[in-house]
Amino acid sequence: MTTSTTTTFVVVTLKWNKQKFALRIEIGEKVSTFMETVREATGVPAARQKLLASKRWKGQLRSDSVLEESTIGGLDALNVTLIGSAETLATKPASSTTKFVEDMSPEDLVSVERQRAQNAMADREGMIEALQLLPHHRDDRKQEVFQYNQLVSGLPQRQIEQDLKHGQKKQSSEEGEGPTIALQGKVAMQLGLELRRAYINDLAVLEDGTCVSVLDDGHVQLWKNAAQQHDVVHQGLVREGGVDSVVALRRRRGSDAPSFATAGRGSIQ
C-alpha cells in the first residue's frame, strides 16, 4: 500500500520599504526557514527581521516556532509587513566623501530620514501613527504628560513605547487569556483644542495610520505623528451644519496617498 502526503502552502505578500514580494509559507516549516527566504528576497538578515501581520498574529513571530495553521491564523492568503534594514556593503574610507546637509537635495534628505526610521524601527515595538513620532525621534526625555504643540498634549513618547512593550510581553506570557494592552484605559494623547466649541461626529483611521476626525462645525482634521497635518472645511451644498461621517477608502492604484470620504452639509466628498 502506498500513501501520499499533500504539502500545504500559503501565499504571502511581503511588504517592505515600499516594495512587495510574492513568497509562500509551507505549513509545518520553521519560522527560521521562512526568515531565510525573506533574507534572500530582501537582503534583511534574520536577526534584524520583524515580521508583522496584525490580523493574523500578535506581535512578531519567534524564530524557533513552527508555521502551523493555528500559528498564522488560517490558510488564506497572507499579508506580512517586514520591518528591518538590509545588509550594506562596507565602503572604503579613501573613496568616501563627506556630504553636508546643506548640499543634499530634498530627495536625498527624504531618503536619509526614511532609512533612519527603518533602522530605528527594527528594535521598537510598533507604530501607532496618530500618537507616535518616528522611532528615532521618541527619546523625548520627558517624565510626565506634556504639551507637544498648541493642539496636542499627552504621554511622553518613551512611556508610550514602554507601555506597548510591557503589554506585548504580558500578553505573550498569559496563554489562553484575551489581548492585554498596557495603554488600554489610559488617556494617551489629546488631539485638538480642549475648549473648542465643536463636537467630533465621527473618526476613521486611514491605511497609513492617519486619524481623521470630522466635526459638527464642518471641519475635517487629519492627525499623524502627534501633530495636526491638515484642517480643511467640508464644502457642501449648504454652508451651515457639520460633517456627519467619514469612511476610510482603499488607495487608488498607483497612488501612495490614502483616501477617505466625508458626508455632511448635503454632499459627499
DOKEZA-159134 format. One record per atom (N, C-alpha, C): x, y, z; residue in one letter. Coordinates in steps of 0.05 Angstrom, whole numbers, plus 5000, padded with zeros to 4 digits. Layout:
BEGIN
XYZA;...
// end
This chain:
BEGIN
501749765000M;500050005000M;501850255000M;501050444984T;502650694983T;500950914995T;502351095008T;500951325019T;502151575007T;500651785005S;501652034994S;500952255013S;502752445015T;502352675032T;502052925015T;500353095023T;499953345008T;501153575023T;502953715010T;504153955023T;502454195019T;501854335041T;500054565040T;501754825041T;501155005022F;502655255021F;500655485025F;501655695036V;500155945040V;501556165024V;500056295007V;501256514991V;501656765009V;504056885007V;504757105024V;505557345006V;504357575013T;505257825001T;506857975022T;509457995018L;511258125037L;511658415029L;511058605048K;511458885043K;513858985059K;515659115045W;518059225058W;519059465043W;519359685057N;520659925045N;519459995018N;516660005017K;515160074994K;515559874971K;516459634977Q;516659424957Q;514959184966Q;514059024946K;512458794951K;513858544939K;513758324954F;515058074946F;512957854948F;512757694927A;510957464928A;512457214938A;511757124962L;513056894974L;510956684981L;511856474994R;509856275004R;510956145029R;509156055045I;509755915070I;508955625067I;510655445074E;509955165074E;509055085103E;506554995105I;505554925132I;507354705143I;508254755168G;509954555181G;512954635182G;513654825165E;516454915165E;517055105189E;519555135196K;520255305218K;520255595209K;519655775228V;519756055222V;522556145212V;524556015223S;527356085215S;527756025186S;526455815175T;526655755147T;525355965130T;523056055138F;521656275124F;523356535125F;524556585148M;526156825151M;528556825132M;529656585127E;531856565108E;530856625079E;528356535073T;527156605047T;526756905045T;525957035067V;525657325067V;528357465063V;530457355076R;533157475073R;534057455044R;533557235031E;534357205003E;532857404985E;530457464992A;528857644975A;529457944980A;530058015006T;530358295013T;533158375021T;534758185030G;537458245040G;537458315069G;535158305083V;534958365111V;535658115127V;537858125144P;538557885159P;536457805178P;536357545185A;534257445202A;534257585229A;536657645240A;536857775266A;535558055266A;535258175243R;534058445241R;531158435233R;530058205227Q;527358185216Q;525258195238Q;523258355233K;520858365250K;518458325231K;517258095232L;515058015214L;512458065228L;510858245217L;508358325230L;505958265211L;503858165223A;501258125209A;499058155230A;498258395235S;496558465257S;493858315257S;492858245233K;490258105232K;490557795235K;493057705236R;493457405237R;494957315261R;496757475272W;498157405297W;498857655312W;499457625337K;500157855354K;503157875356K;504158125354G;506958175357G;508558065333G;510957965339Q;512557855318Q;512957555322Q;513557415300L;513857125302L;516557055314L;516556845331R;519056755343R;520456575323R;523056615321S;524556465300S;524656165306S;524256075331D;524355795337D;521655655337D;519555805329S;516855675328S;516455555300S;514155405298V;513555265273V;511055395260V;511055415234L;508855545219L;506655345215L;504855325234E;502455155232E;500055335225E;497855205217E;495455355211E;494555525234E;494855425258S;494055575282S;495955805287S;498455775279T;500455985284T;499956235267T;499156185242I;498856405223I;495956485219I;494156375235G;491356455234G;489756355210G;490456125199G;488856015177G;490555975152G;489255895131L;490655825106L;490056025083L;488656245090D;488156445069D;490756595062D;490756725039A;493056895031A;493657085053A;496257145056L;497257285080L;498857535071L;498257755084N;499758005080N;501558045105N;504258055100V;506158085121V;507858335117V;508258485138T;509858725137T;512558665150T;514758715135L;517458675146L;518558935155L;519658935179I;521059175190I;523959085195I;525859235185G;528659165188G;530259275165G;532859325170S;534559435149S;536259225137S;536759255111A;538359055096A;541259085101A;542758875095E;545658885097E;546759085077E;548759225086T;550159415068T;553059345066T;554159395042L;556959335038L;558659565049L;560759495063A;562559705073A;564059845050A;564260095052T;565760245032T;568460325042T;570360355024K;573060425031K;573160715040K;574460765063P;574561045072P;575761235051P;577661135036A;579061305017A;577161404995A;575161244988S;573361324967S;570961474977S;570561485004S;568161625015S;568661915017S;566562075013T;566762365016T;564662465035T;565362675049T;563462785068T;561362955053T;558862895060K;556663045047K;555063195068K;555063455066F;553763625086F;550763645079F;549163685100V;546263705097V;545563925077V;547064145079E;546464375061E;546764305032E;548364095026D;548964014998D;547063804988D;545363695006M;543563474998M;541063584985M;540063434966S;537563504952S;535263424970S;532763534965P;530463444981P;529963144979P;530563034956E;530162734953E;532162584971E;534662684972D;536762564989D;535962575019D;534862805027L;534062845055L;531862655062L;529862625044V;527662445049V;528662155051V;530562085033S;531661815034S;533161755059S;534761945069V;536261915093V;534361885117V;532362055118E;530462045140E;528961775140E;528161675117R;526761425115R;528561195124R;531161205117Q;532960995125Q;533460995155Q;533661235167R;534061255196R;531561145210R;529261205200A;526761095213A;526660795210A;527460695187Q;527360405182Q;529360255201Q;531760365205N;533660245222N;532760255251N;531560485259A;530760515287A;528360335293A;526660275273M;524260115277M;524859825283M;527259735277A;527959455280A;527659355308A;528259525328D;528159445356D;525959585371D;523959695357R;521759825371R;519259645370R;517359695387E;515059515389E;513059555367E;512559795359G;510459835339G;510260125330G;508060185317M;507760455307M;504760525306M;503860685326I;501160795326I;501461065313I;500861085287E;501561325272E;500561585284E;498061585293A;496961835303A;498361935328A;499361745345L;500461825371L;503461835372L;504761665357Q;507661635360Q;509261785338Q;511561885347L;513462005328L;514961785314L;516561845293L;518161645281L;520161535302L;520861285300P;522361145321P;524861295331P;526361425312H;528861555321H;528361835333H;525861905337H;525162165350H;523662125376H;523661885387R;522061825410R;523361865437R;525961915438D;527361955463D;527062245472D;524562325481D;524062605487D;524962685515D;525862485531R;526862535558R;524762665576R;522262625571K;520162735588K;519262515607K;518162605631Q;517462415652Q;514362415657Q;512962605646E;510062625652E;508662755628E;506062765630V;504462885608V;505463165602V;505763235577F;506663495569F;505363585543F;505763835536Q;504563945512Q;506563925489Q;505863765469Y;507563725445Y;507563985428Y;505264095424N;504964345409N;502264475417N;501464675403Q;499064825410Q;496564655411Q;496464435395L;494064275392L;494164005405L;496563915414V;496963645423V;498363635450V;497263475468S;498663425493S;498163125500S;500063005515G;499762725521G;502162605535G;502162345537L;504362195550L;506962235534L;509262215547P;511762225532P;512061995513P;513462035491Q;513861825472Q;515161575484Q;517161625501R;518561395513R;516661225530R;514761355544Q;512861205561Q;510961045544Q;509961165522I;508161015503I;509660765493I;512160805485E;513760575475E;514060355496E;514660435521Q;514960245542Q;512360105549Q;510160245549D;507560125554D;506759915533D;507359975508L;506859785487L;508559535490L;511059565497K;512759335501K;511859165525K;511059305547H;510059165570H;507559005564H;505759135549G;503258995542G;503758755525G;505658775506Q;506358545489Q;507558315504Q;509358375523K;510658165539K;508558035557K;506758185569K;504758075586K;502857895571K;502157985547Q;500357825530Q;501657565522Q;504157565516S;505557325508S;505857125531S;506057225555S;506457045578S;503856935590S;501557055583E;498956965593E;497456815572E;498156565568E;496856405548E;493956345556E;492256355535G;489456295540G;487756535548G;489056765553E;487456995560E;487257185537E;485457375539G;485057565518G;487357755515G;487357925494P;489558115490P;489858315512P;492358365520T;492958555541T;494358795528T;493259035532I;494459275520I;495059465543I;497559535547A;498259695570A;497059975569A;496460075544L;495360335541L;492360345545L;491060105547Q;488260095549Q;487260225575Q;485360405573G;484360545596G;485760795603G;487960855588K;489461105593K;488761315572K;488961565581V;488761785562V;491661835552V;492361705530A;495061715520A;495661985507A;493662105494M;494162355480M;491562505474M;491662765476Q;489362935469Q;489963085444Q;488363045423L;488763175398L;486663385393L;487463635390G;485563855386G;485264035410G;483864255406L;483464445427L;481464345447L;482164345473E;480364245493E;477764405496E;477964665491L;475664845495L;474364935468L;474964785447R;473764855421R;470764815422R;469264995411R;466364975411R;465364805388R;466164565387A;465264385366A;465564095376A;463763925368Y;463863645376Y;464863465353Y;466163255359I;467063065339I;464762875333I;463962865308N;461762695300N;462662415292N;465162385281D;466062125272D;469062125270D;470161885271L;473061835268L;473561615248L;475861625235A;476761405217A;479761395217A;480861155214V;483761115211V;484361025183V;486161175169L;486761115141L;488860885140L;489460795115E;491260575111E;494060635122E;494960885121D;497560955131D;497561025160D;495360985174G;495161035203G;494261315211G;493961485191T;492961755197T;490161745209T;489661905230C;486961915242C;485562155231C;483062115222V;481462335211V;479062375230V;478762625239S;476462705255S;474762905240S;472062875242V;470263065229V;468563185250V;468163445249L;466863595270L;464163705261L;462563785281D;459963895275D;459964185266D;462364305263D;462564575252D;463564565223D;463764325211G;464564295183G;467464245178G;469064235200H;471964195196H;472663895194H;474663845178V;475863575174V;478763595182V;479563445202Q;482363465212Q;483763205210Q;486363215201L;488062975198L;490262995218L;490662765233W;492662755254W;494662525249W;497262595252K;499262395248K;501862485262K;503262285275N;505762345289N;505462565310N;503262545325A;502762735347A;502563025338A;501463065315A;501163335304A;498863345284A;497663575282Q;495563615262Q;496863655234Q;496163495215Q;497263515188Q;495663705170Q;493063695173H;491263855156H;488763925172H;487564155165D;484964235176D;483564385154D;481564245142V;480064365120V;477064365126V;475564525111V;472764545115V;471264395093V;469464225101H;467864075082H;465964265067H;466364305042Q;464764485026Q;462364345015Q;459964385027G;457564245019G;455664425003G;453264324999L;451264474984L;450164715001L;450364685028V;449664895046V;452064965063V;452065205073R;454465295088R;454265215118R;451865185128E;451565115156E;451364815160E;451864735185G;451764455191G;454564335193G;454664085202G;457263955206G;457763735187G;459963595191V;460563355176V;459563115193V;457862955182D;456462745197D;458162495199D;459662425178S;461162175179S;463662175161S;465461995166V;467861965150V;468461665147V;469261585123V;469861305117V;472561285103V;474261105113A;476861055101A;476460885076A;477860965054L;477660815029L;480360685022L;480260495004R;482760374994R;484160574976R;486760554977R;488360734960R;487860684930R;487960894915R;487760864886R;490260724875R;489860564855R;492060414843R;494260604833R;496760564841G;498960724833G;499260974849G;497661014871S;497861254888S;498761174915S;500561344927D;501461294955D;499761444975D;497961624965A;496361784983A;493961624993A;493361625019P;490961495029P;488461645021P;486261505020S;483761625011S;481561595032S;479761785032F;477461765050F;475161935039F;472761885049A;470462045040A;468962155064A;467962395062T;466462525083T;463662595073T;461762595092A;458962645085A;457862855105A;456563055093G;455363265110G;454663505093G;453063685105R;452263925091R;450963875064R;449663645062G;448263585037G;449963465015G;452463385020S;454163274999S;456063065010S;457162904992I;459262704998I;461762784983I;463962794996Q;466462864982Q;468662664989Q;
// end
